[in-house]
């Protein structure tokens, strides 16, 4: 691995090939210095490190700031801003909060562009999205959550080239978990059976009884045929199985 001097005077180890990257992922995944979602999961750590390379983050920065939430890679709000600030086209940003309307605003602009871009997110927006009063950060730090949401929207609008499709981890946490509502093939090919109407059962019972007494069918064969078409009560099942005995009368 190569050793690169960072701007802070420290160093960052950068793997030079897949073998080195996998070894580093294994080493970091067994450390207590990485988030729990990566501990003992070297494959997940490797994917985060690879994504970090695309964003200009060293492996440690990637593992500390990239999170997979509800199946979607995301980055924490402060790290999102840091990525954009390192972009060569970053011209500046400004954030404000209106306490009277409970509205957060984030303005950002790119170098060479005359117009800035502003996004807002208010308490009313949070209420409409079902977020206001939600247990967790929305209850503990509501102003901060509003500001992160406005920041995330503004930065993604103007610096999508720097963020590679990442959203803030705070936003990802609020995305409902996806559910597969596609019916299973078994359910599609075998729709639920209805219960066998008692009146129809009584009408057909004598015919079934005749088949058994004639030796053409056994009670078990008749039961299997009937239950392939409808659901029987336990009493109806026993009547069929008891054909030929005194209880079947």
N, C-alpha and C positions, 0 to 999 in steps of 0.2 A: 504494500500500500504506500502511496505517496504521502508526504507530509507537507501541507500547505499552510503558510503563515496567514492568519486571519487579520482583519483590520484592527481587531481589538488587541492584538499582540499575542493571542493564543494560537491554537492550531486545530485543524480539522483533518481527520483521516478520511481519505477518499479512495474507495476500492477502484481498481483499474480493470477488473474483469468480473464475470459472473461468479467464478469460484471465490474470489476475494469478497465479493458482495455477500454471498451466502454465508461465508465464514463469519463475516462481521455481523450479519443478521442473527446468526446463532449465538454469538457472543453477547450482543445487546439484549436479545430476548431472554437470556438467563440472568440479566441484571435487574436489580430493583430500582434502577434509575430511569427506566422507561415506563410509560403509562401501563396500567394493568391490562388493557386490551391487547398489548403486544407481548406481555410476559409469557414465555414458553410457547410463543407462536412465531417462529422465525419466518415462516412463509408470509404472514401478514406484515411483519416488520420489513421484509425485503420489498414488498409491493409499495409500502409507504416510502421507503428510501428511494425507490425508482421514481415515484411521483415527485419526491422532493428534488431530484436531479433536474426534472423538467421545469421546476419552479425556481431553481437557483438556491435551494436549501441544502445544507450539508446533512448527512445521515442523522445526527443527533437532533438537529432542528426539525427535520421532517417527522421524526417519531414523537417529538414533544408537541408539535403543532398540528399535525394531520390526524384527523379522527374519522373513522368509518361509522356513521350513525344511520340506522335504518337502511343499511346497504348502500349508502351514498357517501363518497369521500367528501370531507369538509375540512375547514380550517378555522381556528378560533379567531374571533373578531379583531383582536389587536395584531395578530400575525398577518391577517388579511391586509390590514393597512400597511404593515411593514413591507410586504411584498410589493404593493403598489408604489410606495415611496421610493423603492429601489429601481423602479422602472425608468428608463431614460426619458420617457415622455411625460413623466409626472410633473405637473406644474404647481401643485399645491392643493390643499383642501381646508375646509372650514366647517366646524360643527356648532350647532346652537340648539337650545331647548327652550320652548315656551311653556312656562309653568301654568299659565292660565288655561291654555287649550290642551296641555299635556301633549305637545307635538315636538318630536325630534326632527332636526333637519341636518342634512350633510350636503355640502357643496364641494365639487371637485372639478378640476380643469386640467387639460393637457397642454403641454408646451406647443406653441404655434397656433392654437385655436383661440378665437376671440370670445367665444361663448363658453361660460361655465355650465355645469350640469348639477341640478339640485334634486334630491329625493327627500321626501318627508314620510314619517310614520307616526301616527297619533294614537291616543287611547281609543278613539273611535274606530280606527283601523284594526287595532288589536281586539276590540270587542267583536267586530264583524267577523274576524278570523277565529273567534273562539279562544283567544289567548289570554285576554285580560282576566286576572284572578286565578289563572291556572296554577295549580300547586307547583312549587319550585321557584326558579328564578323570577318568573313573572309576578310572583307575590312578594318575593324578597327584594328584588332590585328592578322594579318596573321601569324606572327612567332609563336605567342602563340597557335594558332589553329593547326599549324603543329606539335608543340611539344606535345600538348595534344593528337593528333591522334597517334603519335609514341608511347607515353607513354601508351595509352589505349591498343594498340596492344600488346606491350611487356608484360605488367602486366597480361592481360587476357591469353596470351599464357602460362605463367609460374605459374600463381597463380589462375587458374580457381576454385580451391577448396576454395579459400578465397573470391571470388567475386560472386559465385553462379549464373553465367550467366549474371551479370550486365554489361552494357556497359557505356561509359561516356555519360553524358547528352549532351556534345558538339557533339558527334557522332550521338546520337539519333535525334538531331535537324536537321541533314542533311539527314535523311532517308526519302524518299518521302512518303507522305501519301498514304496508301493503298486504292485502289478503287475496288469495287466489279463490275467486268465486266461480271458476269454470267447473261445471258439473263433471264428476268423474264418469269415465266411460261406462262403468258398471251401472251408474244411475241413469245414463242416457239410454242404454240398451235394455235395461230391466227396470221400467218404471214401477213405483210402489204399487203393490197389489191391494185390492180392496177386500173388505171382509165379505165372506160368503153369506148372502141374505138367508135368514132362517127359513122363510117361506119357500124359497127356491131349493134349499137343502132338503126340506121335508118332501117336496115334490119329486126330487131325483133319488131320494134314498131308496125307494122301493125298487127302482131300476138297478141300482148298485147291488142291492140285496139279491136280486134275481141273478145277476152275473156271478156272484159268489156261489150261490146255491147250485148254479148250473156247472160250476167248476171252470168257468171261462176266465175268471179273475180272482185274485186273492185280495183280502181286505187291504193289505199293504200296497198292492199295485193301484187299487182305486184311490187310496189316500194320496199316493205320490202324484197321480194325475190331477186330482182335485186341487192339491196344494200348489201345483205349478200355475194355477190360474187365479187362486183367491186365498185369502187368509181364513183359516178355520179357528173357531173357539176350541178350547180343550174338550168341551162336552161334545162338539161335533166330531172331533177326531176320534174320541173314544167310541162313539156310536158306530163309526165306520170300522174301526178295528175289532169291534165286538160283533160284527155281522156273523151270524151262524151260531151265536151263543144266545142265551136267554136274555142277557142285558141289552141286546140290540133291539129288542121288540119295542 
